[in-house]
């Protein structure tokens, strides 16, 4: 098999909520038909599809590259003089997982973006010092015109852009790549020359990307409608967020022709794909151990509790005044037969601990004034759960 000439490193699946239009099975199938040996899925601010991607891609002969497009807090948002009360949107960067340490770090960064750092403009985001602290095992792409370097260049703050680039290089070393894209936006045209100049000056490799949200140009109008619905906008509004027909999953041939003058940027997509060698392994559910009283096993305890609970509910909700002993016996028989059957299935599947754990926190919630919903599914609708 010949060496690939380009690998997509910035692809959004349907898990890029309100942006991506490519469902994971269809994405993997399309990538396989297009002949790509590897691809990176970098959904916006989440890795919801990482587990499915990790298992579907290898089955199709494709190397999965896990990653995420993060929002990076714009420091101007913390500067009263620069912000002047304006809503300052964060920058965009891309992180790709190289190994298990990188996966652990990207999970920690995800947690920080949502739970630790203060939210701004309703977007989970990282701070620069987060990247400086938790970057081992991760490759960073600078985000193109929408990244911190691109934004500063567009704002004519070249010296600050150069300082930001040096700071990122100090953190990531040879795992930092200057991203260049050619979707066709004015911002790309205004920044590309500076990107190349700064990359050469700082000895930072270039990498070509084509941020993809849908499969082909035929999907553009449908995708545009999706974005409008999500934003509550009208298609006729020219001042709304728009994508380009070029935000599609371009073929290798298209990308090679598009970057014919920057072959190194194409080759670095392949180099990055070779450097990323991790996929999310399947892990069986990890449940805490439920400690049963009096040395009972979980099988014994769930039978005891379910039997007691059933009897109480029969007396409170099923039996009625004037019911004969024969009628009670008939009802008891039907309910207990179903209970025994459900318990046999639960024990056979090894789920007594799961039911006991759920029962424990529901009972705690009820005694502490926490509302508890009715639940859904066969488990919630079972006699055992009742």
NORLIN-V679096 format. One record per backbone hydrogen bond with DSSP energy under -0.5 kcal/mol. CO is the residue of the C=O (numbers start at 1). NH is the residue of the N-H. Records with the same first field share a line. If there is no record, write none. Layout:
BEGIN
CO: NH  NH
END
This chain:
BEGIN
8: 40
10: 212
11: 13  42
13: 16
15: 17
16: 19  20
21: 23
22: 14
23: 27
24: 28
25: 29
26: 30
27: 31
28: 32
29: 33
30: 34
31: 35  36
32: 35
37: 63
39: 65
40: 11  42
41: 67
43: 45  46  69
47: 50
49: 53
50: 54
51: 55
52: 55  56
53: 57
55: 59
56: 60
57: 60  62
58: 61
62: 64
63: 39
64: 66
65: 41
66: 97
67: 43
68: 70  95
69: 45
70: 93
71: 73  126
72: 91
73: 75
74: 77
75: 78
76: 79
78: 80
79: 83
80: 84
83: 86
86: 88
87: 89
91: 72
93: 70
94: 141
95: 68
96: 139
98: 277
99: 103
100: 104
101: 105
102: 106
103: 107
104: 108
105: 109
106: 110
107: 111
108: 112
109: 113
110: 114
111: 115  116
112: 116  117
113: 125
120: 123
123: 120
126: 73
127: 130  131
128: 132
129: 133
130: 134
135: 138
137: 98  99
139: 96
140: 177
141: 94
143: 146
144: 147  150
146: 92
147: 151
148: 152
149: 153
150: 154
151: 155
152: 157
153: 156
157: 161
158: 162
159: 163
160: 164
161: 165
162: 166
163: 167
164: 168
165: 169
166: 170
167: 171
168: 172
169: 173
172: 175
173: 176
175: 140
177: 142  179
178: 207
180: 209
185: 189
186: 190
187: 191
188: 192
191: 195
192: 196
193: 197
194: 198
195: 199
196: 200
197: 201
198: 202
199: 203  204
200: 203
205: 178
207: 180
209: 182
212: 12
213: 21
214: 249
215: 249
216: 219
217: 220
219: 223
220: 224
221: 225
222: 226
223: 227
224: 228
225: 229
226: 230
227: 231
228: 232  233
229: 232
234: 237
236: 238
237: 240
244: 247
246: 248
247: 213  214
248: 250
251: 255
252: 256
253: 257
254: 258
255: 259
257: 260
259: 262
262: 265  266
263: 267
264: 268
265: 208  269
266: 269  270
267: 271
268: 272
269: 273
270: 274
271: 275
272: 276
275: 277
278: 66
279: 281
285: 287
289: 291
290: 292
292: 295
293: 296
297: 301
298: 302
299: 303
300: 304
301: 305
302: 306
303: 307
304: 308
305: 309
306: 310
307: 311
308: 312
309: 313
310: 314
311: 315
312: 316
313: 317  318
314: 318  319
320: 323
324: 328
325: 329
326: 330
327: 331
328: 332
329: 333
330: 334
331: 335
332: 336
333: 337
334: 338
335: 339
336: 340
337: 341
338: 342
339: 343
340: 344
341: 345
342: 346
343: 347
344: 348
345: 349
346: 350  351
347: 350
351: 355
352: 356
353: 357
354: 358
355: 359
356: 360
357: 361
358: 362
359: 363
360: 364
361: 365
362: 366
363: 367
364: 368
365: 368  370
366: 369
369: 371
376: 380
377: 381
379: 382
382: 386
END
